[in-house]
Amino acid sequence: MEFLQALHKVRLDTFKRSIVLSAWAKLGLIPFNPAIVLSQIQIPLLWATTPVDAGSLDNHLLETPACARTLAVLADLLDQEEDEDT
């Protein structure tokens, strides 16, 4: 019961028009400004590079995959090699 009472007090103290409008402004919602959020997004390296070509597996076996698609291609090729060995 203490948690619910504390939650109610926190909501009363924080859920105010000025706080909500300030948060929306900081997020670029009102006034609309997507540059605020976009400037904070960093594209991870593994999504920013081109995936490996399936035909060049030998060149990439010792490298860390640069993107999720590359990892999927390498995993599929390794599975195929394992199936051929068994």
PyMOL commands that place a pseudoatom at each C-alpha (Angstrom):
pseudoatom trace, name=CA, resn=MET, resi=1, chain=A, elem=C, hetatm=0, pos=[0.000, 0.000, 0.000]
pseudoatom trace, name=CA, resn=GLU, resi=2, chain=A, elem=C, hetatm=0, pos=[2.921, 2.357, 0.661]
pseudoatom trace, name=CA, resn=PHE, resi=3, chain=A, elem=C, hetatm=0, pos=[3.999, 2.062, -2.975]
pseudoatom trace, name=CA, resn=LEU, resi=4, chain=A, elem=C, hetatm=0, pos=[0.574, 3.123, -4.263]
pseudoatom trace, name=CA, resn=GLN, resi=5, chain=A, elem=C, hetatm=0, pos=[0.499, 6.087, -1.903]
pseudoatom trace, name=CA, resn=ALA, resi=6, chain=A, elem=C, hetatm=0, pos=[3.990, 7.141, -2.967]
pseudoatom trace, name=CA, resn=LEU, resi=7, chain=A, elem=C, hetatm=0, pos=[3.065, 6.699, -6.620]
pseudoatom trace, name=CA, resn=HIS, resi=8, chain=A, elem=C, hetatm=0, pos=[0.000, 8.884, -6.174]
pseudoatom trace, name=CA, resn=LYS, resi=9, chain=A, elem=C, hetatm=0, pos=[2.100, 11.625, -4.540]
pseudoatom trace, name=CA, resn=VAL, resi=10, chain=A, elem=C, hetatm=0, pos=[4.733, 11.462, -7.296]
pseudoatom trace, name=CA, resn=ARG, resi=11, chain=A, elem=C, hetatm=0, pos=[2.028, 11.740, -9.957]
pseudoatom trace, name=CA, resn=LEU, resi=12, chain=A, elem=C, hetatm=0, pos=[0.479, 14.760, -8.248]
pseudoatom trace, name=CA, resn=ASP, resi=13, chain=A, elem=C, hetatm=0, pos=[3.885, 16.432, -7.917]
pseudoatom trace, name=CA, resn=THR, resi=14, chain=A, elem=C, hetatm=0, pos=[5.100, 15.756, -11.446]
pseudoatom trace, name=CA, resn=PHE, resi=15, chain=A, elem=C, hetatm=0, pos=[2.123, 15.449, -13.774]
pseudoatom trace, name=CA, resn=LYS, resi=16, chain=A, elem=C, hetatm=0, pos=[1.625, 19.155, -14.323]
pseudoatom trace, name=CA, resn=ARG, resi=17, chain=A, elem=C, hetatm=0, pos=[0.977, 21.120, -17.484]
pseudoatom trace, name=CA, resn=SER, resi=18, chain=A, elem=C, hetatm=0, pos=[4.272, 23.025, -17.294]
pseudoatom trace, name=CA, resn=ILE, resi=19, chain=A, elem=C, hetatm=0, pos=[6.311, 19.840, -16.868]
pseudoatom trace, name=CA, resn=VAL, resi=20, chain=A, elem=C, hetatm=0, pos=[4.542, 18.026, -19.717]
pseudoatom trace, name=CA, resn=LEU, resi=21, chain=A, elem=C, hetatm=0, pos=[4.937, 20.995, -22.092]
pseudoatom trace, name=CA, resn=SER, resi=22, chain=A, elem=C, hetatm=0, pos=[8.596, 21.343, -21.148]
pseudoatom trace, name=CA, resn=ALA, resi=23, chain=A, elem=C, hetatm=0, pos=[9.220, 17.644, -21.811]
pseudoatom trace, name=CA, resn=TRP, resi=24, chain=A, elem=C, hetatm=0, pos=[7.436, 17.834, -25.169]
pseudoatom trace, name=CA, resn=ALA, resi=25, chain=A, elem=C, hetatm=0, pos=[9.552, 20.833, -26.161]
pseudoatom trace, name=CA, resn=LYS, resi=26, chain=A, elem=C, hetatm=0, pos=[12.780, 19.044, -25.180]
pseudoatom trace, name=CA, resn=LEU, resi=27, chain=A, elem=C, hetatm=0, pos=[11.699, 16.081, -27.321]
pseudoatom trace, name=CA, resn=GLY, resi=28, chain=A, elem=C, hetatm=0, pos=[10.886, 18.271, -30.300]
pseudoatom trace, name=CA, resn=LEU, resi=29, chain=A, elem=C, hetatm=0, pos=[7.182, 17.475, -30.248]
pseudoatom trace, name=CA, resn=ILE, resi=30, chain=A, elem=C, hetatm=0, pos=[5.782, 20.968, -29.588]
pseudoatom trace, name=CA, resn=PRO, resi=31, chain=A, elem=C, hetatm=0, pos=[6.901, 22.943, -31.463]
pseudoatom trace, name=CA, resn=PHE, resi=32, chain=A, elem=C, hetatm=0, pos=[7.671, 20.143, -33.896]
pseudoatom trace, name=CA, resn=ASN, resi=33, chain=A, elem=C, hetatm=0, pos=[11.432, 19.849, -34.361]
pseudoatom trace, name=CA, resn=PRO, resi=34, chain=A, elem=C, hetatm=0, pos=[12.646, 16.330, -35.280]
pseudoatom trace, name=CA, resn=ALA, resi=35, chain=A, elem=C, hetatm=0, pos=[16.237, 17.591, -35.468]
pseudoatom trace, name=CA, resn=ILE, resi=36, chain=A, elem=C, hetatm=0, pos=[16.353, 17.524, -31.654]
pseudoatom trace, name=CA, resn=VAL, resi=37, chain=A, elem=C, hetatm=0, pos=[15.948, 13.749, -31.560]
pseudoatom trace, name=CA, resn=LEU, resi=38, chain=A, elem=C, hetatm=0, pos=[17.747, 12.978, -34.811]
pseudoatom trace, name=CA, resn=SER, resi=39, chain=A, elem=C, hetatm=0, pos=[20.844, 14.839, -33.654]
pseudoatom trace, name=CA, resn=GLN, resi=40, chain=A, elem=C, hetatm=0, pos=[21.099, 12.471, -30.683]
pseudoatom trace, name=CA, resn=ILE, resi=41, chain=A, elem=C, hetatm=0, pos=[20.752, 9.235, -32.640]
pseudoatom trace, name=CA, resn=GLN, resi=42, chain=A, elem=C, hetatm=0, pos=[24.001, 7.536, -33.472]
pseudoatom trace, name=CA, resn=ILE, resi=43, chain=A, elem=C, hetatm=0, pos=[23.793, 4.871, -36.136]
pseudoatom trace, name=CA, resn=PRO, resi=44, chain=A, elem=C, hetatm=0, pos=[25.596, 1.785, -34.874]
pseudoatom trace, name=CA, resn=LEU, resi=45, chain=A, elem=C, hetatm=0, pos=[28.503, 0.706, -37.048]
pseudoatom trace, name=CA, resn=LEU, resi=46, chain=A, elem=C, hetatm=0, pos=[26.965, -2.710, -37.611]
pseudoatom trace, name=CA, resn=TRP, resi=47, chain=A, elem=C, hetatm=0, pos=[23.982, -1.185, -39.418]
pseudoatom trace, name=CA, resn=ALA, resi=48, chain=A, elem=C, hetatm=0, pos=[25.981, 1.405, -41.347]
pseudoatom trace, name=CA, resn=THR, resi=49, chain=A, elem=C, hetatm=0, pos=[28.099, -0.882, -43.505]
pseudoatom trace, name=CA, resn=THR, resi=50, chain=A, elem=C, hetatm=0, pos=[27.398, -3.032, -46.508]
pseudoatom trace, name=CA, resn=PRO, resi=51, chain=A, elem=C, hetatm=0, pos=[26.872, -6.755, -45.867]
pseudoatom trace, name=CA, resn=VAL, resi=52, chain=A, elem=C, hetatm=0, pos=[29.370, -9.313, -47.096]
pseudoatom trace, name=CA, resn=ASP, resi=53, chain=A, elem=C, hetatm=0, pos=[28.765, -11.033, -50.408]
pseudoatom trace, name=CA, resn=ALA, resi=54, chain=A, elem=C, hetatm=0, pos=[28.001, -14.724, -49.935]
pseudoatom trace, name=CA, resn=GLY, resi=55, chain=A, elem=C, hetatm=0, pos=[30.686, -15.610, -52.486]
pseudoatom trace, name=CA, resn=SER, resi=56, chain=A, elem=C, hetatm=0, pos=[33.444, -13.998, -50.436]
pseudoatom trace, name=CA, resn=LEU, resi=57, chain=A, elem=C, hetatm=0, pos=[33.070, -16.042, -47.261]
pseudoatom trace, name=CA, resn=ASP, resi=58, chain=A, elem=C, hetatm=0, pos=[36.759, -16.980, -47.049]
pseudoatom trace, name=CA, resn=ASN, resi=59, chain=A, elem=C, hetatm=0, pos=[37.774, -13.316, -46.902]
pseudoatom trace, name=CA, resn=HIS, resi=60, chain=A, elem=C, hetatm=0, pos=[35.500, -12.604, -43.929]
pseudoatom trace, name=CA, resn=LEU, resi=61, chain=A, elem=C, hetatm=0, pos=[35.755, -15.641, -41.656]
pseudoatom trace, name=CA, resn=LEU, resi=62, chain=A, elem=C, hetatm=0, pos=[38.290, -13.993, -39.346]
pseudoatom trace, name=CA, resn=GLU, resi=63, chain=A, elem=C, hetatm=0, pos=[36.637, -10.558, -39.332]
pseudoatom trace, name=CA, resn=THR, resi=64, chain=A, elem=C, hetatm=0, pos=[33.894, -9.429, -36.992]
pseudoatom trace, name=CA, resn=PRO, resi=65, chain=A, elem=C, hetatm=0, pos=[30.673, -9.108, -39.017]
pseudoatom trace, name=CA, resn=ALA, resi=66, chain=A, elem=C, hetatm=0, pos=[29.994, -5.464, -39.818]
pseudoatom trace, name=CA, resn=CYS, resi=67, chain=A, elem=C, hetatm=0, pos=[26.199, -5.706, -39.822]
pseudoatom trace, name=CA, resn=ALA, resi=68, chain=A, elem=C, hetatm=0, pos=[23.378, -8.035, -38.890]
pseudoatom trace, name=CA, resn=ARG, resi=69, chain=A, elem=C, hetatm=0, pos=[22.842, -9.088, -42.507]
pseudoatom trace, name=CA, resn=THR, resi=70, chain=A, elem=C, hetatm=0, pos=[26.495, -10.069, -42.803]
pseudoatom trace, name=CA, resn=LEU, resi=71, chain=A, elem=C, hetatm=0, pos=[26.210, -12.140, -39.645]
pseudoatom trace, name=CA, resn=ALA, resi=72, chain=A, elem=C, hetatm=0, pos=[23.121, -13.883, -41.021]
pseudoatom trace, name=CA, resn=VAL, resi=73, chain=A, elem=C, hetatm=0, pos=[24.856, -14.665, -44.332]
pseudoatom trace, name=CA, resn=LEU, resi=74, chain=A, elem=C, hetatm=0, pos=[27.918, -16.051, -42.552]
pseudoatom trace, name=CA, resn=ALA, resi=75, chain=A, elem=C, hetatm=0, pos=[25.768, -18.130, -40.193]
pseudoatom trace, name=CA, resn=ASP, resi=76, chain=A, elem=C, hetatm=0, pos=[23.811, -19.585, -43.117]
pseudoatom trace, name=CA, resn=LEU, resi=77, chain=A, elem=C, hetatm=0, pos=[26.996, -20.414, -44.997]
pseudoatom trace, name=CA, resn=LEU, resi=78, chain=A, elem=C, hetatm=0, pos=[28.530, -22.054, -41.946]
pseudoatom trace, name=CA, resn=ASP, resi=79, chain=A, elem=C, hetatm=0, pos=[25.340, -24.084, -41.429]
pseudoatom trace, name=CA, resn=GLN, resi=80, chain=A, elem=C, hetatm=0, pos=[25.492, -25.210, -45.060]
pseudoatom trace, name=CA, resn=GLU, resi=81, chain=A, elem=C, hetatm=0, pos=[29.125, -26.258, -44.656]
pseudoatom trace, name=CA, resn=GLU, resi=82, chain=A, elem=C, hetatm=0, pos=[28.248, -28.185, -41.497]
pseudoatom trace, name=CA, resn=ASP, resi=83, chain=A, elem=C, hetatm=0, pos=[25.375, -29.948, -43.272]
pseudoatom trace, name=CA, resn=GLU, resi=84, chain=A, elem=C, hetatm=0, pos=[27.703, -30.908, -46.129]
pseudoatom trace, name=CA, resn=ASP, resi=85, chain=A, elem=C, hetatm=0, pos=[30.265, -32.319, -43.670]
pseudoatom trace, name=CA, resn=THR, resi=86, chain=A, elem=C, hetatm=0, pos=[27.734, -34.574, -41.946]
for i in range(1, 86): cmd.bond("trace and resi %d" % i, "trace and resi %d" % (i + 1))
show_as sticks, trace
zoom trace
